[in-house]
């Protein structure tokens, strides 16, 4: 079945560091990718929707200058957490869909900012 | 009002029990409905889609009431391996748009 690969799976960084997370669709062309964030004991919260070749659409309350999303190809989207701080520590998950495909989720990235 | 609301539980049941989860959603334009399962510290995995006519997959039965904007999941003959968090998920509006997740209902099945 369709596979979405997310990398890295775990990141520990110092406060102030920028962190890039990659989301790749391995066997289909992902016209749309979604980025979610999940804090402990909370639901997955949609951060942004990204269509290939277009600017991402951010959810209310998500800072676009803080969370930079690039979706330059049909198989890759990246999320960069700029100048990360401890409150950005969370579980970040991407999902991808293309054509009539349902959404497929990556394995998630656990980000810890010290 | 939250877009998708669920009773967080936890539901603690013995093996073999039948357990039901409920969910309500606020956007009447939503067209696709799902139940996902999430194990601790893992990504969510699709359990089943939910159709208006109701649908069954083995021990799992899902139902949708569009008029009441209500979704349910019934698990029969619970197994230890069913212990997880069950997420009620709807798409925002048109098919193919972002999925909106409920907070999840935690199920713990014990022997």
Interface residues (C-beta under 8 A of the other chain):
Chain A: X32 X34 X36 X42 X43 X44 X45 X46 X49 X91 X93 X95 X97 X102 X103 X105 X106 X107 X108 X110
Chain B: X4 X41 X42 X43 X44 X45 X46 X87 X96 X97 X98 X99 X100 X101 X102 X103 X104
